[in-house]
Amino acid sequence: MCRASKSVLAELERQHCQTVSIGCRGGGCGVCRVEVLMGKYAVGTMSRAQVSLEEERCGIVLACQLYPESDLKLRVLNRKN
């Protein structure tokens, strides 16, 4: 469970879940790219070099800037090796 005040990435870190790669945590590096397949959410500021406006419209966002407003179904785009 993730509170809306915490980013999805922050909550995954808190739970010691290593599914999503972790980089700068500030929306700039792009290593935590995910695709939201279902659910309502808000996003913080993301570098357009990492996520284009078109990608964002298609549900591709950075987990460090992803704030859930409902349960989410995600697909991880940059898998941790």
Chimera marker file (.cmm) of the C-alpha trace (Angstrom):
<marker_set name="trace">
<marker id="1" x="0.000" y="0.000" z="0.000" r="1" g="1" b="0" radius="0.5"/>
<marker id="2" x="1.296" y="3.416" z="-0.935" r="1" g="1" b="0" radius="0.5"/>
<marker id="3" x="0.075" y="6.721" z="0.462" r="1" g="1" b="0" radius="0.5"/>
<marker id="4" x="-0.707" y="9.457" z="-2.045" r="1" g="1" b="0" radius="0.5"/>
<marker id="5" x="1.809" y="11.718" z="-0.299" r="1" g="1" b="0" radius="0.5"/>
<marker id="6" x="4.676" y="9.309" z="-1.120" r="1" g="1" b="0" radius="0.5"/>
<marker id="7" x="5.929" y="8.454" z="-4.559" r="1" g="1" b="0" radius="0.5"/>
<marker id="8" x="5.602" y="4.884" z="-5.738" r="1" g="1" b="0" radius="0.5"/>
<marker id="9" x="9.398" y="4.607" z="-5.810" r="1" g="1" b="0" radius="0.5"/>
<marker id="10" x="9.757" y="5.855" z="-2.221" r="1" g="1" b="0" radius="0.5"/>
<marker id="11" x="7.229" y="3.288" z="-1.047" r="1" g="1" b="0" radius="0.5"/>
<marker id="12" x="8.921" y="0.487" z="-2.987" r="1" g="1" b="0" radius="0.5"/>
<marker id="13" x="12.206" y="1.468" z="-1.346" r="1" g="1" b="0" radius="0.5"/>
<marker id="14" x="10.577" y="1.500" z="2.090" r="1" g="1" b="0" radius="0.5"/>
<marker id="15" x="9.288" y="-2.020" z="1.490" r="1" g="1" b="0" radius="0.5"/>
<marker id="16" x="12.711" y="-3.162" z="0.232" r="1" g="1" b="0" radius="0.5"/>
<marker id="17" x="11.185" y="-4.077" z="-3.123" r="1" g="1" b="0" radius="0.5"/>
<marker id="18" x="13.857" y="-4.160" z="-5.815" r="1" g="1" b="0" radius="0.5"/>
<marker id="19" x="11.638" y="-4.409" z="-8.894" r="1" g="1" b="0" radius="0.5"/>
<marker id="20" x="12.274" y="-0.868" z="-10.148" r="1" g="1" b="0" radius="0.5"/>
<marker id="21" x="15.755" y="0.554" z="-10.704" r="1" g="1" b="0" radius="0.5"/>
<marker id="22" x="16.663" y="3.535" z="-8.530" r="1" g="1" b="0" radius="0.5"/>
<marker id="23" x="18.593" y="6.550" z="-9.754" r="1" g="1" b="0" radius="0.5"/>
<marker id="24" x="18.413" y="10.216" z="-8.826" r="1" g="1" b="0" radius="0.5"/>
<marker id="25" x="14.942" y="10.063" z="-7.176" r="1" g="1" b="0" radius="0.5"/>
<marker id="26" x="14.227" y="13.526" z="-8.567" r="1" g="1" b="0" radius="0.5"/>
<marker id="27" x="12.738" y="12.971" z="-12.020" r="1" g="1" b="0" radius="0.5"/>
<marker id="28" x="15.899" y="13.612" z="-13.999" r="1" g="1" b="0" radius="0.5"/>
<marker id="29" x="17.698" y="10.367" z="-14.786" r="1" g="1" b="0" radius="0.5"/>
<marker id="30" x="14.870" y="8.194" z="-16.138" r="1" g="1" b="0" radius="0.5"/>
<marker id="31" x="15.969" y="4.839" z="-14.744" r="1" g="1" b="0" radius="0.5"/>
<marker id="32" x="12.702" y="4.268" z="-12.859" r="1" g="1" b="0" radius="0.5"/>
<marker id="33" x="10.450" y="4.394" z="-15.954" r="1" g="1" b="0" radius="0.5"/>
<marker id="34" x="7.162" y="2.557" z="-15.590" r="1" g="1" b="0" radius="0.5"/>
<marker id="35" x="3.958" y="2.359" z="-17.568" r="1" g="1" b="0" radius="0.5"/>
<marker id="36" x="0.710" y="2.822" z="-15.665" r="1" g="1" b="0" radius="0.5"/>
<marker id="37" x="-1.712" y="0.259" z="-17.085" r="1" g="1" b="0" radius="0.5"/>
<marker id="38" x="-4.602" y="0.988" z="-14.755" r="1" g="1" b="0" radius="0.5"/>
<marker id="39" x="-5.524" y="3.394" z="-11.977" r="1" g="1" b="0" radius="0.5"/>
<marker id="40" x="-5.626" y="7.079" z="-11.137" r="1" g="1" b="0" radius="0.5"/>
<marker id="41" x="-2.490" y="9.015" z="-10.317" r="1" g="1" b="0" radius="0.5"/>
<marker id="42" x="-0.709" y="12.344" z="-10.319" r="1" g="1" b="0" radius="0.5"/>
<marker id="43" x="2.851" y="13.039" z="-11.388" r="1" g="1" b="0" radius="0.5"/>
<marker id="44" x="5.494" y="15.491" z="-10.258" r="1" g="1" b="0" radius="0.5"/>
<marker id="45" x="8.063" y="17.187" z="-12.471" r="1" g="1" b="0" radius="0.5"/>
<marker id="46" x="9.864" y="14.851" z="-14.867" r="1" g="1" b="0" radius="0.5"/>
<marker id="47" x="12.647" y="15.651" z="-17.299" r="1" g="1" b="0" radius="0.5"/>
<marker id="48" x="11.248" y="15.801" z="-20.849" r="1" g="1" b="0" radius="0.5"/>
<marker id="49" x="14.542" y="14.276" z="-21.989" r="1" g="1" b="0" radius="0.5"/>
<marker id="50" x="13.438" y="11.139" z="-20.112" r="1" g="1" b="0" radius="0.5"/>
<marker id="51" x="9.652" y="11.155" z="-20.591" r="1" g="1" b="0" radius="0.5"/>
<marker id="52" x="8.122" y="13.015" z="-23.510" r="1" g="1" b="0" radius="0.5"/>
<marker id="53" x="4.702" y="14.624" z="-23.250" r="1" g="1" b="0" radius="0.5"/>
<marker id="54" x="3.368" y="11.971" z="-25.651" r="1" g="1" b="0" radius="0.5"/>
<marker id="55" x="4.789" y="9.163" z="-23.510" r="1" g="1" b="0" radius="0.5"/>
<marker id="56" x="3.253" y="10.722" z="-20.405" r="1" g="1" b="0" radius="0.5"/>
<marker id="57" x="-0.129" y="10.862" z="-22.164" r="1" g="1" b="0" radius="0.5"/>
<marker id="58" x="0.268" y="7.113" z="-22.812" r="1" g="1" b="0" radius="0.5"/>
<marker id="59" x="0.904" y="6.401" z="-19.124" r="1" g="1" b="0" radius="0.5"/>
<marker id="60" x="4.701" y="6.245" z="-19.171" r="1" g="1" b="0" radius="0.5"/>
<marker id="61" x="6.086" y="8.034" z="-16.137" r="1" g="1" b="0" radius="0.5"/>
<marker id="62" x="8.936" y="7.924" z="-13.633" r="1" g="1" b="0" radius="0.5"/>
<marker id="63" x="8.143" y="5.993" z="-10.454" r="1" g="1" b="0" radius="0.5"/>
<marker id="64" x="9.952" y="8.634" z="-8.380" r="1" g="1" b="0" radius="0.5"/>
<marker id="65" x="7.396" y="11.209" z="-9.563" r="1" g="1" b="0" radius="0.5"/>
<marker id="66" x="4.336" y="8.923" z="-9.532" r="1" g="1" b="0" radius="0.5"/>
<marker id="67" x="1.760" y="9.559" z="-6.776" r="1" g="1" b="0" radius="0.5"/>
<marker id="68" x="-1.183" y="7.131" z="-6.577" r="1" g="1" b="0" radius="0.5"/>
<marker id="69" x="-4.768" y="8.301" z="-6.247" r="1" g="1" b="0" radius="0.5"/>
<marker id="70" x="-6.109" y="4.731" z="-6.461" r="1" g="1" b="0" radius="0.5"/>
<marker id="71" x="-4.688" y="1.235" z="-6.766" r="1" g="1" b="0" radius="0.5"/>
<marker id="72" x="-2.309" y="1.101" z="-9.709" r="1" g="1" b="0" radius="0.5"/>
<marker id="73" x="-1.285" y="-1.620" z="-12.109" r="1" g="1" b="0" radius="0.5"/>
<marker id="74" x="2.240" y="-0.963" z="-13.439" r="1" g="1" b="0" radius="0.5"/>
<marker id="75" x="4.639" y="-2.414" z="-15.970" r="1" g="1" b="0" radius="0.5"/>
<marker id="76" x="8.306" y="-1.819" z="-15.197" r="1" g="1" b="0" radius="0.5"/>
<marker id="77" x="10.158" y="-0.528" z="-18.275" r="1" g="1" b="0" radius="0.5"/>
<marker id="78" x="13.719" y="-0.408" z="-16.899" r="1" g="1" b="0" radius="0.5"/>
<marker id="79" x="14.265" y="-3.661" z="-15.025" r="1" g="1" b="0" radius="0.5"/>
<marker id="80" x="16.870" y="-3.851" z="-12.322" r="1" g="1" b="0" radius="0.5"/>
<marker id="81" x="19.622" y="-6.294" z="-13.324" r="1" g="1" b="0" radius="0.5"/>
<link id1="1" id2="2" r="1" g="1" b="0" radius="0.2"/>
<link id1="2" id2="3" r="1" g="1" b="0" radius="0.2"/>
<link id1="3" id2="4" r="1" g="1" b="0" radius="0.2"/>
<link id1="4" id2="5" r="1" g="1" b="0" radius="0.2"/>
<link id1="5" id2="6" r="1" g="1" b="0" radius="0.2"/>
<link id1="6" id2="7" r="1" g="1" b="0" radius="0.2"/>
<link id1="7" id2="8" r="1" g="1" b="0" radius="0.2"/>
<link id1="8" id2="9" r="1" g="1" b="0" radius="0.2"/>
<link id1="9" id2="10" r="1" g="1" b="0" radius="0.2"/>
<link id1="10" id2="11" r="1" g="1" b="0" radius="0.2"/>
<link id1="11" id2="12" r="1" g="1" b="0" radius="0.2"/>
<link id1="12" id2="13" r="1" g="1" b="0" radius="0.2"/>
<link id1="13" id2="14" r="1" g="1" b="0" radius="0.2"/>
<link id1="14" id2="15" r="1" g="1" b="0" radius="0.2"/>
<link id1="15" id2="16" r="1" g="1" b="0" radius="0.2"/>
<link id1="16" id2="17" r="1" g="1" b="0" radius="0.2"/>
<link id1="17" id2="18" r="1" g="1" b="0" radius="0.2"/>
<link id1="18" id2="19" r="1" g="1" b="0" radius="0.2"/>
<link id1="19" id2="20" r="1" g="1" b="0" radius="0.2"/>
<link id1="20" id2="21" r="1" g="1" b="0" radius="0.2"/>
<link id1="21" id2="22" r="1" g="1" b="0" radius="0.2"/>
<link id1="22" id2="23" r="1" g="1" b="0" radius="0.2"/>
<link id1="23" id2="24" r="1" g="1" b="0" radius="0.2"/>
<link id1="24" id2="25" r="1" g="1" b="0" radius="0.2"/>
<link id1="25" id2="26" r="1" g="1" b="0" radius="0.2"/>
<link id1="26" id2="27" r="1" g="1" b="0" radius="0.2"/>
<link id1="27" id2="28" r="1" g="1" b="0" radius="0.2"/>
<link id1="28" id2="29" r="1" g="1" b="0" radius="0.2"/>
<link id1="29" id2="30" r="1" g="1" b="0" radius="0.2"/>
<link id1="30" id2="31" r="1" g="1" b="0" radius="0.2"/>
<link id1="31" id2="32" r="1" g="1" b="0" radius="0.2"/>
<link id1="32" id2="33" r="1" g="1" b="0" radius="0.2"/>
<link id1="33" id2="34" r="1" g="1" b="0" radius="0.2"/>
<link id1="34" id2="35" r="1" g="1" b="0" radius="0.2"/>
<link id1="35" id2="36" r="1" g="1" b="0" radius="0.2"/>
<link id1="36" id2="37" r="1" g="1" b="0" radius="0.2"/>
<link id1="37" id2="38" r="1" g="1" b="0" radius="0.2"/>
<link id1="38" id2="39" r="1" g="1" b="0" radius="0.2"/>
<link id1="39" id2="40" r="1" g="1" b="0" radius="0.2"/>
<link id1="40" id2="41" r="1" g="1" b="0" radius="0.2"/>
<link id1="41" id2="42" r="1" g="1" b="0" radius="0.2"/>
<link id1="42" id2="43" r="1" g="1" b="0" radius="0.2"/>
<link id1="43" id2="44" r="1" g="1" b="0" radius="0.2"/>
<link id1="44" id2="45" r="1" g="1" b="0" radius="0.2"/>
<link id1="45" id2="46" r="1" g="1" b="0" radius="0.2"/>
<link id1="46" id2="47" r="1" g="1" b="0" radius="0.2"/>
<link id1="47" id2="48" r="1" g="1" b="0" radius="0.2"/>
<link id1="48" id2="49" r="1" g="1" b="0" radius="0.2"/>
<link id1="49" id2="50" r="1" g="1" b="0" radius="0.2"/>
<link id1="50" id2="51" r="1" g="1" b="0" radius="0.2"/>
<link id1="51" id2="52" r="1" g="1" b="0" radius="0.2"/>
<link id1="52" id2="53" r="1" g="1" b="0" radius="0.2"/>
<link id1="53" id2="54" r="1" g="1" b="0" radius="0.2"/>
<link id1="54" id2="55" r="1" g="1" b="0" radius="0.2"/>
<link id1="55" id2="56" r="1" g="1" b="0" radius="0.2"/>
<link id1="56" id2="57" r="1" g="1" b="0" radius="0.2"/>
<link id1="57" id2="58" r="1" g="1" b="0" radius="0.2"/>
<link id1="58" id2="59" r="1" g="1" b="0" radius="0.2"/>
<link id1="59" id2="60" r="1" g="1" b="0" radius="0.2"/>
<link id1="60" id2="61" r="1" g="1" b="0" radius="0.2"/>
<link id1="61" id2="62" r="1" g="1" b="0" radius="0.2"/>
<link id1="62" id2="63" r="1" g="1" b="0" radius="0.2"/>
<link id1="63" id2="64" r="1" g="1" b="0" radius="0.2"/>
<link id1="64" id2="65" r="1" g="1" b="0" radius="0.2"/>
<link id1="65" id2="66" r="1" g="1" b="0" radius="0.2"/>
<link id1="66" id2="67" r="1" g="1" b="0" radius="0.2"/>
<link id1="67" id2="68" r="1" g="1" b="0" radius="0.2"/>
<link id1="68" id2="69" r="1" g="1" b="0" radius="0.2"/>
<link id1="69" id2="70" r="1" g="1" b="0" radius="0.2"/>
<link id1="70" id2="71" r="1" g="1" b="0" radius="0.2"/>
<link id1="71" id2="72" r="1" g="1" b="0" radius="0.2"/>
<link id1="72" id2="73" r="1" g="1" b="0" radius="0.2"/>
<link id1="73" id2="74" r="1" g="1" b="0" radius="0.2"/>
<link id1="74" id2="75" r="1" g="1" b="0" radius="0.2"/>
<link id1="75" id2="76" r="1" g="1" b="0" radius="0.2"/>
<link id1="76" id2="77" r="1" g="1" b="0" radius="0.2"/>
<link id1="77" id2="78" r="1" g="1" b="0" radius="0.2"/>
<link id1="78" id2="79" r="1" g="1" b="0" radius="0.2"/>
<link id1="79" id2="80" r="1" g="1" b="0" radius="0.2"/>
<link id1="80" id2="81" r="1" g="1" b="0" radius="0.2"/>
</marker_set>
